[in-house]
Amino acid sequence: MLEVWASQRPVRALLAASSLVVGFAMAILLLRQSHFALAVVIFSVGLAVLVGTGKLATP
Amino acid sequence: MAAYVFPAALVWSGLAALFWLVGHIPLLVPLAALAYTLWFGAHEALGLPQRVPGLAWQVPSGWINRRPPILQALTWGTTLGPGLVTRNPYAGMWLLPLLLALNANLFMTIIAGLAIGAAHGGARALGVLSNREQVDSDMDYEYLSILGAQLRWLYIDGLLLLLAAGALAAYTLSLLGAHL
C-alpha cells in the first residue's frame, strides 16, 4: 500500500524535493555546530552499508 | 565474512589517502559531488532511466574452479568486498570516494576509509550469505522479488543522494563565504 503510494510520480517528486531541503537545512545546523565533518563520515558509512546490502538484490 | 571485510577495509583506506590529496584542490570535490548527487539522485529518485558509471567486470571462472575453498573465499572477498571493480547498480557507491575527499584531516580520512570498506564488505558478505540460502527456492519468484528489491533500493539510494546534494549545496555556499 505504502509502496504503491510512494511510487507515484508526484509523490516521488515531492520526496525528492523534501530530501534536498532537509539535507540543506541539516547541513546548515551541522556547519553552525562544527559537526559537519563527523556527520559526513557517519553518512558515508551508512551509505556504504546501504549500497553493499542493496547489491543483495543483484547477485 | 572476514574475507570480505578485511580486503575491503584495506582497499578503502588506501583509496581514502589518495582522495585526501585530491581534496586539497579548492572547491573541486564539493562541486563535483554536488553535480553528481543532483544528477544521479534525481534520476534514481524519480525512476528515470540512467546508466551508473562503473565496471561490469566479473571474476574469471579460472580463478575459482578447482581452487581450495579458502582461496575461493579470498578471491570473492577481495574482488567483491571493496565493490569497486564488479557491477554496481547504485550511484551512491561512487559518491563515497568524493565524501572521503571532503575530510581535511588525513588520519580521520583513513579511519573513515577503513569504516566504509568494513561496512561495505560486511554488508556485501551478508547479502551473499542471504542469497545462498534462497538459491534452492522457486527461481521465477526469486527473480521477481530481486527485481522489486532493486527498484526499492534505487529509490532509497536516490533520496539519500538528494539529501547529500542539499547538504553539499549548503557546504559549498559556506566555502564561498555565504553566511548561512
gemmi code that builds the backbone of each chain (N, CA, C; Angstrom):
import gemmi

chains = {
    "A": [
        ("MET", (0.840, -1.208, 0.000), (0.000, 0.000, 0.000), (0.881, 1.267, 0.000)),
        ("LEU", (1.763, 1.319, 0.984), (2.671, 2.468, 1.113), (3.610, 2.539, -0.093)),
        ("GLU", (4.036, 1.351, -0.544), (4.977, 1.286, -1.659), (4.337, 1.799, -2.949)),
        ("VAL", (3.077, 1.403, -3.153), (2.345, 1.852, -4.359), (2.185, 3.369, -4.319)),
        ("TRP", (1.820, 3.887, -3.147), (1.646, 5.331, -2.975), (2.970, 6.063, -3.252)),
        ("ALA", (4.047, 5.525, -2.668), (5.351, 6.195, -2.790), (5.916, 6.112, -4.204)),
        ("SER", (5.410, 5.181, -5.004), (5.950, 5.015, -6.362), (5.313, 5.954, -7.367)),
        ("GLN", (4.247, 6.661, -6.969), (3.598, 7.584, -7.906), (4.527, 8.766, -8.208)),
        ("ARG", (4.488, 9.221, -9.446), (5.413, 10.263, -9.883), (5.348, 11.542, -9.023)),
        ("PRO", (4.115, 12.067, -8.700), (4.083, 13.288, -7.872), (4.676, 13.057, -6.478)),
        ("VAL", (4.436, 11.874, -5.918), (4.974, 11.573, -4.581), (6.495, 11.481, -4.649)),
        ("ARG", (6.977, 10.848, -5.693), (8.438, 10.767, -5.899), (9.049, 12.167, -5.971)),
        ("ALA", (8.415, 13.034, -6.741), (8.936, 14.401, -6.908), (8.916, 15.140, -5.566)),
        ("LEU", (7.837, 14.941, -4.809), (7.705, 15.615, -3.510), (8.777, 15.120, -2.539)),
        ("LEU", (8.975, 13.810, -2.497), (10.001, 13.251, -1.598), (11.402, 13.684, -2.019)),
        ("ALA", (11.624, 13.754, -3.336), (12.935, 14.178, -3.841), (13.219, 15.627, -3.423)),
        ("ALA", (12.222, 16.495, -3.601), (12.402, 17.906, -3.220), (12.590, 18.026, -1.707)),
        ("SER", (11.825, 17.232, -0.953), (11.944, 17.270, 0.513), (13.339, 16.846, 0.952)),
        ("SER", (13.873, 15.827, 0.306), (15.224, 15.346, 0.660), (16.251, 16.460, 0.479)),
        ("LEU", (16.110, 17.172, -0.634), (17.034, 18.288, -0.907), (16.954, 19.348, 0.189)),
        ("VAL", (15.732, 19.730, 0.528), (15.534, 20.801, 1.519), (16.021, 20.346, 2.896)),
        ("VAL", (15.685, 19.109, 3.278), (16.109, 18.587, 4.589), (17.632, 18.517, 4.657)),
        ("GLY", (18.254, 18.053, 3.571), (19.722, 17.970, 3.535), (20.357, 19.338, 3.701)),
        ("PHE", (19.779, 20.333, 3.018), (20.292, 21.706, 3.090), (20.175, 22.245, 4.516)),
        ("ALA", (18.994, 22.058, 5.117), (18.747, 22.573, 6.477), (19.639, 21.858, 7.501)),
        ("MET", (19.763, 20.543, 7.356), (20.600, 19.782, 8.301), (22.055, 20.222, 8.218)),
        ("ALA", (22.518, 20.454, 6.983), (23.912, 20.874, 6.802), (24.168, 22.225, 7.449)),
        ("ILE", (23.195, 23.139, 7.350), (23.370, 24.456, 7.979), (23.530, 24.292, 9.491)),
        ("LEU", (22.667, 23.467, 10.076), (22.756, 23.230, 11.522), (24.108, 22.607, 11.898)),
        ("LEU", (24.509, 21.602, 11.114), (25.770, 20.908, 11.419), (26.982, 21.820, 11.236)),
        ("LEU", (26.928, 22.676, 10.219), (28.037, 23.613, 9.993), (28.134, 24.617, 11.140)),
        ("ARG", (26.980, 25.077, 11.625), (26.985, 26.039, 12.736), (27.550, 25.409, 14.002)),
        ("GLN", (27.287, 24.100, 14.176), (27.772, 23.423, 15.388), (29.135, 22.756, 15.171)),
        ("SER", (29.722, 22.959, 14.009), (31.033, 22.371, 13.653), (31.037, 20.849, 13.705)),
        ("HIS", (29.907, 20.235, 13.387), (29.818, 18.775, 13.378), (29.684, 18.224, 11.958)),
        ("PHE", (29.917, 19.077, 10.979), (29.671, 18.655, 9.593), (30.582, 17.494, 9.178)),
        ("ALA", (31.880, 17.579, 9.532), (32.836, 16.538, 9.110), (32.464, 15.185, 9.691)),
        ("LEU", (32.086, 15.166, 10.970), (31.702, 13.902, 11.607), (30.425, 13.348, 10.967)),
        ("ALA", (29.489, 14.247, 10.682), (28.231, 13.822, 10.058), (28.487, 13.219, 8.674)),
        ("VAL", (29.461, 13.777, 7.932), (29.795, 13.240, 6.598), (30.331, 11.816, 6.726)),
        ("VAL", (31.172, 11.579, 7.748), (31.727, 10.234, 7.944), (30.608, 9.250, 8.288)),
        ("ILE", (29.721, 9.635, 9.201), (28.622, 8.746, 9.600), (27.705, 8.468, 8.407)),
        ("PHE", (27.411, 9.508, 7.634), (26.577, 9.345, 6.438), (27.254, 8.403, 5.441)),
        ("SER", (28.582, 8.557, 5.269), (29.322, 7.717, 4.314), (29.253, 6.246, 4.708)),
        ("VAL", (29.429, 5.965, 5.999), (29.386, 4.566, 6.458), (27.980, 3.999, 6.245)),
        ("GLY", (26.964, 4.803, 6.549), (25.585, 4.362, 6.330), (25.308, 4.081, 4.865)),
        ("LEU", (25.821, 4.962, 3.994), (25.628, 4.788, 2.549), (26.360, 3.528, 2.056)),
        ("ALA", (27.546, 3.277, 2.617), (28.302, 2.068, 2.242), (27.515, 0.810, 2.620)),
        ("VAL", (26.892, 0.826, 3.801), (26.070, -0.323, 4.220), (24.888, -0.479, 3.266)),
        ("LEU", (24.249, 0.635, 2.920), (23.087, 0.582, 2.032), (23.463, 0.016, 0.665)),
        ("VAL", (24.565, 0.516, 0.104), (24.978, 0.062, -1.230), (25.392, -1.411, -1.188)),
        ("GLY", (26.145, -1.785, -0.142), (26.585, -3.183, -0.005), (25.417, -4.124, 0.163)),
        ("THR", (24.463, -3.732, 1.015), (23.287, -4.568, 1.241), (22.405, -4.574, 0.004)),
        ("GLY", (22.333, -3.441, -0.674), (21.495, -3.339, -1.857), (21.955, -4.265, -2.963)),
        ("LYS", (23.208, -4.591, -2.983), (23.709, -5.491, -4.031), (23.183, -6.907, -3.832)),
        ("LEU", (22.601, -7.131, -2.658), (21.886, -8.378, -2.398), (20.817, -8.582, -3.463)),
        ("ALA", (20.334, -7.439, -3.987), (19.269, -7.507, -4.978), (19.778, -7.860, -6.364)),
        ("THR", (21.082, -7.813, -6.574), (21.631, -8.128, -7.899), (22.782, -9.111, -7.770)),
        ("PRO", (22.456, -10.359, -7.479), (23.528, -11.344, -7.264), (24.333, -11.585, -8.539)),
    ],
    "B": [
        ("MET", (32.992, -14.083, 5.992), (32.763, -12.676, 6.312), (34.091, -11.903, 6.365)),
        ("ALA", (35.084, -12.484, 7.081), (36.382, -11.812, 7.221), (37.056, -11.627, 5.863)),
        ("ALA", (36.832, -12.587, 4.949), (37.442, -12.493, 3.619), (36.903, -11.301, 2.838)),
        ("TYR", (35.718, -10.848, 3.175), (35.146, -9.677, 2.518), (35.546, -8.383, 3.233)),
        ("VAL", (35.487, -8.425, 4.583), (35.656, -7.203, 5.372), (37.093, -6.677, 5.333)),
        ("PHE", (38.090, -7.543, 5.573), (39.476, -7.061, 5.681), (40.028, -6.499, 4.367)),
        ("PRO", (39.883, -7.217, 3.231), (40.383, -6.618, 1.987), (39.674, -5.309, 1.667)),
        ("ALA", (38.362, -5.261, 1.934), (37.604, -4.037, 1.630), (38.105, -2.874, 2.480)),
        ("ALA", (38.335, -3.135, 3.769), (38.817, -2.075, 4.665), (40.182, -1.578, 4.206)),
        ("LEU", (41.051, -2.504, 3.796), (42.403, -2.126, 3.341), (42.346, -1.291, 2.066)),
        ("VAL", (41.588, -1.778, 1.101), (41.494, -1.075, -0.186), (40.925, 0.334, 0.009)),
        ("TRP", (39.877, 0.436, 0.826), (39.232, 1.741, 1.022), (40.097, 2.698, 1.824)),
        ("SER", (40.922, 2.173, 2.729), (41.798, 3.095, 3.472), (42.879, 3.643, 2.536)),
        ("GLY", (43.372, 2.806, 1.601), (44.335, 3.284, 0.601), (43.715, 4.321, -0.313)),
        ("LEU", (42.490, 4.042, -0.725), (41.753, 4.971, -1.581), (41.511, 6.297, -0.856)),
        ("ALA", (41.258, 6.185, 0.452), (40.998, 7.385, 1.261), (42.213, 8.307, 1.243)),
        ("ALA", (43.402, 7.724, 1.405), (44.625, 8.533, 1.409), (44.808, 9.230, 0.060)),
        ("LEU", (44.475, 8.494, -1.006), (44.604, 9.046, -2.364), (43.627, 10.216, -2.574)),
        ("PHE", (42.388, 10.011, -2.147), (41.383, 11.055, -2.336), (41.575, 12.238, -1.396)),
        ("TRP", (42.251, 11.991, -0.283), (42.563, 13.094, 0.627), (43.441, 14.124, -0.088)),
        ("LEU", (44.347, 13.629, -0.939), (45.208, 14.524, -1.718), (44.375, 15.349, -2.705)),
        ("VAL", (43.413, 14.668, -3.357), (42.553, 15.369, -4.328), (41.731, 16.452, -3.633)),
        ("GLY", (41.381, 16.187, -2.373), (40.552, 17.125, -1.616), (41.207, 18.461, -1.355)),
        ("HIS", (42.508, 18.565, -1.628), (43.199, 19.836, -1.390), (42.959, 20.862, -2.492)),
        ("ILE", (42.420, 20.411, -3.633), (42.122, 21.372, -4.709), (40.836, 22.111, -4.321)),
        ("PRO", (40.895, 23.437, -4.136), (39.742, 24.168, -3.627), (38.484, 23.996, -4.483)),
        ("LEU", (37.399, 23.697, -3.834), (36.049, 23.620, -4.433), (35.831, 22.475, -5.429)),
        ("LEU", (36.897, 21.808, -5.860), (36.732, 20.768, -6.888), (35.810, 19.649, -6.394)),
        ("VAL", (36.138, 19.097, -5.218), (35.369, 17.943, -4.719), (33.932, 18.323, -4.345)),
        ("PRO", (33.719, 19.422, -3.584), (32.327, 19.756, -3.261), (31.465, 19.986, -4.507)),
        ("LEU", (32.038, 20.678, -5.515), (31.254, 20.950, -6.727), (30.995, 19.667, -7.526)),
        ("ALA", (32.025, 18.820, -7.625), (31.855, 17.553, -8.353), (30.825, 16.677, -7.636)),
        ("ALA", (30.914, 16.612, -6.306), (29.976, 15.787, -5.531), (28.560, 16.336, -5.648)),
        ("LEU", (28.445, 17.664, -5.657), (27.119, 18.291, -5.775), (26.487, 17.963, -7.134)),
        ("ALA", (27.261, 18.116, -8.190), (26.742, 17.825, -9.536), (26.360, 16.346, -9.646)),
        ("TYR", (27.213, 15.479, -9.116), (26.975, 14.025, -9.186), (25.693, 13.647, -8.441)),
        ("THR", (25.552, 14.156, -7.201), (24.387, 13.771, -6.393), (23.092, 14.327, -6.979)),
        ("LEU", (23.151, 15.539, -7.526), (21.937, 16.115, -8.122), (21.484, 15.295, -9.335)),
        ("TRP", (22.437, 14.971, -10.201), (22.107, 14.267, -11.449), (21.601, 12.857, -11.164)),
        ("PHE", (22.402, 12.078, -10.453), (22.030, 10.673, -10.225), (20.925, 10.534, -9.179)),
        ("GLY", (20.918, 11.443, -8.180), (19.860, 11.402, -7.182), (18.500, 11.634, -7.811)),
        ("ALA", (18.422, 12.655, -8.693), (17.148, 12.958, -9.358), (16.713, 11.774, -10.232)),
        ("HIS", (17.641, 11.195, -10.970), (17.287, 10.067, -11.846), (16.787, 8.868, -11.034)),
        ("GLU", (17.501, 8.533, -9.966), (17.112, 7.349, -9.178), (15.810, 7.607, -8.413)),
        ("ALA", (15.689, 8.780, -7.818), (14.505, 9.054, -7.001), (13.245, 9.178, -7.860)),
        ("LEU", (13.386, 9.732, -9.072), (12.215, 9.905, -9.938), (11.964, 8.681, -10.819)),
        ("GLY", (12.839, 7.694, -10.723), (12.649, 6.466, -11.503), (12.955, 6.642, -12.968)),
        ("LEU", (13.828, 7.594, -13.312), (14.187, 7.832, -14.716), (15.312, 6.871, -15.129)),
        ("PRO", (15.314, 6.456, -16.391), (16.383, 5.546, -16.824), (17.743, 6.238, -16.775)),
        ("GLN", (18.741, 5.537, -16.351), (20.088, 6.116, -16.263), (21.125, 4.982, -16.241)),
        ("ARG", (22.335, 5.376, -16.538), (23.424, 4.401, -16.545), (24.443, 4.848, -15.505)),
        ("VAL", (24.603, 4.029, -14.480), (25.541, 4.352, -13.410), (26.960, 4.051, -13.873)),
        ("PRO", (27.909, 4.983, -13.648), (29.294, 4.693, -14.042), (29.841, 3.514, -13.257)),
        ("GLY", (30.718, 2.763, -13.899), (31.305, 1.632, -13.179), (31.736, 0.536, -14.119)),
        ("LEU", (32.307, -0.476, -13.569), (32.813, -1.584, -14.353), (31.831, -2.752, -14.301)),
        ("ALA", (31.853, -3.560, -15.346), (30.995, -4.743, -15.364), (31.859, -5.991, -15.336)),
        ("TRP", (33.028, -5.852, -14.753), (33.981, -6.966, -14.697), (33.417, -8.110, -13.856)),
        ("GLN", (33.716, -9.330, -14.230), (33.299, -10.484, -13.436), (34.518, -11.340, -13.131)),
        ("VAL", (34.453, -12.002, -11.989), (35.571, -12.855, -11.596), (35.691, -13.999, -12.604)),
        ("PRO", (36.860, -14.154, -13.283), (37.005, -15.245, -14.257), (36.844, -16.608, -13.579)),
        ("SER", (36.182, -17.512, -14.288), (35.914, -18.824, -13.673), (37.202, -19.565, -13.327)),
        ("GLY", (38.275, -19.258, -14.100), (39.556, -19.914, -13.842), (40.138, -19.581, -12.472)),
        ("TRP", (39.710, -18.443, -11.924), (40.203, -18.043, -10.608), (39.506, -18.817, -9.483)),
        ("ILE", (38.389, -19.457, -9.826), (37.554, -20.098, -8.802), (37.575, -21.622, -8.931)),
        ("ASN", (37.379, -22.083, -10.187), (37.258, -23.528, -10.410), (38.470, -24.311, -9.904)),
        ("ARG", (38.186, -25.391, -9.230), (39.195, -26.338, -8.716), (40.219, -25.677, -7.791)),
        ("ARG", (39.805, -24.629, -7.114), (40.665, -23.992, -6.110), (40.182, -24.419, -4.732)),
        ("PRO", (41.062, -24.410, -3.737), (40.614, -24.741, -2.372), (39.570, -23.723, -1.895)),
        ("PRO", (38.623, -24.167, -1.054), (37.539, -23.268, -0.593), (38.057, -21.972, 0.025)),
        ("ILE", (39.158, -22.051, 0.758), (39.680, -20.842, 1.418), (40.158, -19.822, 0.383)),
        ("LEU", (40.765, -20.345, -0.715), (41.241, -19.463, -1.786), (40.056, -18.871, -2.558)),
        ("GLN", (39.009, -19.687, -2.723), (37.791, -19.185, -3.383), (37.192, -18.042, -2.580)),
        ("ALA", (37.093, -18.249, -1.249), (36.507, -17.214, -0.384), (37.333, -15.936, -0.439)),
        ("LEU", (38.655, -16.097, -0.450), (39.545, -14.923, -0.509), (39.392, -14.188, -1.841)),
        ("THR", (39.279, -14.958, -2.922), (39.118, -14.350, -4.255), (37.811, -13.566, -4.331)),
        ("TRP", (36.714, -14.196, -3.882), (35.425, -13.500, -3.888), (35.477, -12.268, -2.993)),
        ("GLY", (36.046, -12.448, -1.801), (36.089, -11.356, -0.837), (36.898, -10.174, -1.325)),
        ("THR", (38.063, -10.460, -1.931), (38.937, -9.381, -2.393), (38.332, -8.628, -3.572)),
        ("THR", (37.614, -9.354, -4.428), (37.059, -8.691, -5.610), (35.697, -8.049, -5.334)),
        ("LEU", (34.854, -8.718, -4.548), (33.511, -8.183, -4.310), (33.441, -7.270, -3.089)),
        ("GLY", (34.265, -7.531, -2.085), (34.201, -6.775, -0.827), (34.322, -5.273, -0.996)),
        ("PRO", (35.382, -4.783, -1.665), (35.511, -3.326, -1.835), (34.431, -2.734, -2.747)),
        ("GLY", (33.887, -3.547, -3.657), (32.784, -3.086, -4.510), (33.184, -2.149, -5.622)),
        ("LEU", (34.462, -2.114, -5.979), (34.922, -1.132, -6.964), (35.022, -1.677, -8.384)),
        ("VAL", (35.245, -2.969, -8.527), (35.512, -3.490, -9.872), (34.356, -4.294, -10.460)),
        ("THR", (33.410, -4.716, -9.635), (32.303, -5.502, -10.179), (31.078, -4.618, -10.397)),
        ("ARG", (30.071, -5.181, -11.052), (28.885, -4.406, -11.424), (28.187, -3.839, -10.191)),
        ("ASN", (27.782, -2.569, -10.304), (27.105, -1.925, -9.189), (25.973, -1.035, -9.722)),
        ("PRO", (24.740, -1.334, -9.370), (23.625, -0.566, -9.939), (23.312, 0.726, -9.196)),
        ("TYR", (23.975, 0.983, -8.066), (23.612, 2.140, -7.245), (24.655, 3.254, -7.338)),
        ("ALA", (24.175, 4.448, -7.672), (25.089, 5.578, -7.856), (25.730, 6.015, -6.543)),
        ("GLY", (25.113, 5.657, -5.425), (25.660, 6.027, -4.115), (27.087, 5.531, -3.916)),
        ("MET", (27.414, 4.434, -4.609), (28.743, 3.837, -4.466), (29.863, 4.826, -4.804)),
        ("TRP", (29.671, 5.580, -5.888), (30.751, 6.461, -6.363), (30.730, 7.831, -5.706)),
        ("LEU", (29.749, 8.024, -4.818), (29.783, 9.245, -4.013), (30.758, 9.062, -2.846)),
        ("LEU", (30.959, 7.813, -2.447), (31.779, 7.550, -1.256), (33.215, 8.087, -1.373)),
        ("PRO", (33.931, 7.867, -2.484), (35.284, 8.449, -2.576), (35.262, 9.971, -2.497)),
        ("LEU", (34.219, 10.583, -3.078), (34.127, 12.044, -3.037), (33.891, 12.542, -1.612)),
        ("LEU", (33.069, 11.805, -0.859), (32.822, 12.198, 0.531), (34.098, 12.055, 1.365)),
        ("LEU", (34.886, 11.027, 1.050), (36.171, 10.852, 1.758), (37.075, 12.058, 1.537)),
        ("ALA", (37.042, 12.557, 0.303), (37.926, 13.678, -0.044), (37.513, 14.983, 0.633)),
        ("LEU", (36.314, 15.020, 1.223), (35.876, 16.241, 1.913), (36.577, 16.413, 3.260)),
        ("ASN", (37.154, 15.313, 3.787), (37.834, 15.388, 5.083), (39.136, 16.168, 4.978)),
        ("ALA", (39.375, 17.032, 5.939), (40.606, 17.824, 5.923), (41.749, 17.078, 6.618)),
        ("ASN", (41.413, 16.197, 7.541), (42.416, 15.513, 8.353), (42.757, 14.145, 7.758)),
        ("LEU", (44.048, 13.877, 7.500), (44.441, 12.615, 6.856), (44.086, 11.412, 7.726)),
        ("PHE", (44.366, 11.490, 9.023), (44.081, 10.363, 9.926), (42.583, 10.037, 9.925)),
        ("MET", (41.789, 11.084, 10.028), (40.323, 10.923, 10.026), (39.850, 10.317, 8.705)),
        ("THR", (40.475, 10.747, 7.599), (40.099, 10.241, 6.273), (40.382, 8.747, 6.170)),
        ("ILE", (41.551, 8.321, 6.681), (41.910, 6.903, 6.606), (40.984, 6.072, 7.502)),
        ("ILE", (40.674, 6.580, 8.685), (39.739, 5.874, 9.577), (38.366, 5.753, 8.902)),
        ("ALA", (37.945, 6.845, 8.260), (36.657, 6.816, 7.549), (36.705, 5.793, 6.411)),
        ("GLY", (37.845, 5.730, 5.692), (38.004, 4.750, 4.618), (37.922, 3.327, 5.139)),
        ("LEU", (38.581, 3.079, 6.277), (38.520, 1.747, 6.901), (37.075, 1.389, 7.251)),
        ("ALA", (36.372, 2.361, 7.843), (34.983, 2.108, 8.267), (34.081, 1.853, 7.062)),
        ("ILE", (34.281, 2.641, 5.998), (33.466, 2.463, 4.788), (33.726, 1.086, 4.168)),
        ("GLY", (35.007, 0.724, 4.070), (35.366, -0.580, 3.496), (34.778, -1.723, 4.312)),
        ("ALA", (34.937, -1.640, 5.634), (34.422, -2.710, 6.504), (32.897, -2.783, 6.406)),
        ("ALA", (32.250, -1.614, 6.360), (30.784, -1.583, 6.288), (30.298, -2.180, 4.967)),
        ("HIS", (30.950, -1.778, 3.860), (30.522, -2.284, 2.560), (30.816, -3.783, 2.424)),
        ("GLY", (32.026, -4.178, 2.817), (32.400, -5.598, 2.714), (31.502, -6.468, 3.581)),
        ("GLY", (31.219, -6.022, 4.790), (30.362, -6.797, 5.692), (28.947, -6.918, 5.151)),
        ("ALA", (28.418, -5.799, 4.651), (27.057, -5.816, 4.111), (26.981, -6.710, 2.871)),
        ("ARG", (28.030, -6.634, 2.047), (28.080, -7.461, 0.822), (28.122, -8.946, 1.179)),
        ("ALA", (28.909, -9.281, 2.207), (29.023, -10.681, 2.635), (27.673, -11.186, 3.148)),
        ("LEU", (26.977, -10.362, 3.916), (25.662, -10.766, 4.420), (24.700, -11.000, 3.260)),
        ("GLY", (24.800, -10.146, 2.226), (23.961, -10.317, 1.046), (24.240, -11.636, 0.340)),
        ("VAL", (25.517, -11.965, 0.205), (25.898, -13.220, -0.463), (25.385, -14.414, 0.340)),
        ("LEU", (25.541, -14.365, 1.654), (25.073, -15.465, 2.504), (23.555, -15.604, 2.409)),
        ("SER", (22.864, -14.464, 2.376), (21.406, -14.490, 2.283), (20.967, -15.072, 0.941)),
        ("ASN", (21.662, -14.667, -0.148), (21.323, -15.197, -1.477), (21.538, -16.704, -1.554)),
        ("ARG", (22.594, -17.156, -0.903), (22.911, -18.587, -0.949), (21.780, -19.405, -0.332)),
        ("GLU", (21.149, -18.857, 0.715), (20.049, -19.566, 1.362), (18.818, -19.621, 0.474)),
        ("GLN", (18.683, -18.629, -0.426), (17.484, -18.554, -1.259), (17.633, -19.261, -2.602)),
        ("VAL", (18.812, -19.747, -2.892), (19.093, -20.312, -4.220), (18.193, -21.504, -4.534)),
        ("ASP", (17.856, -22.284, -3.505), (17.080, -23.502, -3.749), (15.580, -23.247, -3.899)),
        ("SER", (15.115, -22.030, -3.627), (13.682, -21.786, -3.705), (13.261, -21.507, -5.152)),
        ("ASP", (11.972, -21.231, -5.356), (11.396, -21.024, -6.683), (12.141, -19.911, -7.439)),
        ("MET", (12.762, -20.239, -8.573), (13.632, -19.294, -9.278), (12.854, -18.101, -9.858)),
        ("ASP", (11.644, -18.377, -10.428), (10.857, -17.287, -11.017), (10.465, -16.272, -9.952)),
        ("TYR", (9.989, -16.806, -8.819), (9.578, -15.928, -7.723), (10.770, -15.121, -7.227)),
        ("GLU", (11.908, -15.791, -7.107), (13.107, -15.108, -6.616), (13.542, -13.992, -7.553)),
        ("TYR", (13.444, -14.274, -8.873), (13.856, -13.266, -9.850), (13.005, -12.005, -9.704)),
        ("LEU", (11.672, -12.214, -9.577), (10.772, -11.066, -9.448), (11.010, -10.308, -8.146)),
        ("SER", (11.249, -11.053, -7.074), (11.463, -10.367, -5.794), (12.788, -9.602, -5.803)),
        ("ILE", (13.796, -10.154, -6.500), (15.085, -9.461, -6.628), (14.916, -8.167, -7.423)),
        ("LEU", (14.134, -8.249, -8.521), (13.890, -7.078, -9.351), (13.166, -5.984, -8.551)),
        ("GLY", (12.151, -6.394, -7.803), (11.406, -5.446, -6.971), (12.293, -4.815, -5.926)),
        ("ALA", (13.143, -5.646, -5.305), (14.045, -5.145, -4.258), (15.016, -4.133, -4.852)),
        ("GLN", (15.506, -4.411, -6.066), (16.477, -3.493, -6.674), (15.837, -2.134, -6.956)),
        ("LEU", (14.580, -2.133, -7.398), (13.887, -0.864, -7.664), (13.702, -0.079, -6.370)),
        ("ARG", (13.370, -0.774, -5.284), (13.212, -0.110, -3.982), (14.528, 0.496, -3.517)),
        ("TRP", (15.628, -0.285, -3.659), (16.944, 0.216, -3.218), (17.380, 1.419, -4.042)),
        ("LEU", (17.049, 1.388, -5.356), (17.400, 2.525, -6.220), (16.686, 3.787, -5.752)),
        ("TYR", (15.432, 3.632, -5.383), (14.620, 4.752, -4.903), (15.237, 5.327, -3.625)),
        ("ILE", (15.548, 4.453, -2.672), (16.132, 4.906, -1.394), (17.492, 5.553, -1.634)),
        ("ASP", (18.290, 4.923, -2.497), (19.620, 5.474, -2.826), (19.480, 6.867, -3.426)),
        ("GLY", (18.488, 7.036, -4.305), (18.261, 8.330, -4.930), (17.887, 9.396, -3.915)),
        ("LEU", (17.009, 9.047, -2.972), (16.613, 10.017, -1.945), (17.802, 10.390, -1.066)),
        ("LEU", (18.640, 9.403, -0.752), (19.836, 9.710, 0.052), (20.811, 10.601, -0.719)),
        ("LEU", (20.930, 10.359, -2.025), (21.808, 11.207, -2.850), (21.300, 12.646, -2.866)),
        ("LEU", (19.980, 12.807, -2.923), (19.425, 14.167, -2.928), (19.582, 14.829, -1.562)),
        ("LEU", (19.484, 14.032, -0.505), (19.749, 14.563, 0.842), (21.190, 15.087, 0.898)),
        ("ALA", (22.103, 14.291, 0.331), (23.514, 14.699, 0.277), (23.683, 15.925, -0.606)),
        ("ALA", (22.905, 15.993, -1.698), (23.002, 17.152, -2.603), (22.630, 18.434, -1.869)),
        ("GLY", (21.556, 18.372, -1.084), (21.149, 19.538, -0.301), (22.251, 19.960, 0.655)),
        ("ALA", (22.821, 18.983, 1.337), (23.887, 19.264, 2.307), (25.121, 19.821, 1.596)),
        ("LEU", (25.450, 19.250, 0.444), (26.630, 19.715, -0.300), (26.421, 21.135, -0.840)),
        ("ALA", (25.179, 21.458, -1.187), (24.887, 22.819, -1.658), (25.167, 23.814, -0.524)),
        ("ALA", (24.711, 23.480, 0.676), (24.948, 24.368, 1.823), (26.443, 24.460, 2.129)),
        ("TYR", (27.119, 23.327, 2.057), (28.560, 23.293, 2.347), (29.341, 24.133, 1.329)),
        ("THR", (28.988, 23.978, 0.048), (29.681, 24.734, -0.996), (29.457, 26.239, -0.827)),
        ("LEU", (28.210, 26.595, -0.496), (27.913, 28.020, -0.266), (28.733, 28.567, 0.906)),
        ("SER", (28.877, 27.738, 1.944), (29.656, 28.190, 3.105), (31.138, 28.374, 2.730)),
        ("LEU", (31.624, 27.494, 1.839), (33.019, 27.629, 1.391), (33.202, 28.902, 0.562)),
        ("LEU", (32.138, 29.296, -0.134), (32.213, 30.506, -0.958), (32.011, 31.782, -0.140)),
        ("GLY", (31.800, 31.583, 1.172), (31.711, 32.747, 2.051), (30.320, 33.179, 2.425)),
        ("ALA", (29.306, 32.415, 2.007), (27.935, 32.789, 2.353), (27.688, 32.568, 3.841)),
        ("HIS", (26.980, 33.486, 4.480), (26.648, 33.343, 5.907), (25.293, 32.657, 6.009)),
        ("LEU", (25.324, 31.360, 6.368), (24.082, 30.578, 6.428), (23.558, 30.487, 7.861)),
    ],
}
model = gemmi.Model(1)
for chain_id, residues in chains.items():
    chain = gemmi.Chain(chain_id)
    for i, (resn, *xyz) in enumerate(residues, 1):
        res = gemmi.Residue()
        res.name, res.seqid = resn, gemmi.SeqId(i, " ")
        for name, pos in zip(("N", "CA", "C"), xyz):
            atom = gemmi.Atom()
            atom.name, atom.element = name, gemmi.Element(name[0])
            atom.pos, atom.b_iso = gemmi.Position(*pos), 0.0
            res.add_atom(atom)
        chain.add_residue(res)
    model.add_chain(chain)
structure = gemmi.Structure()
structure.add_model(model)
structure.setup_entities()
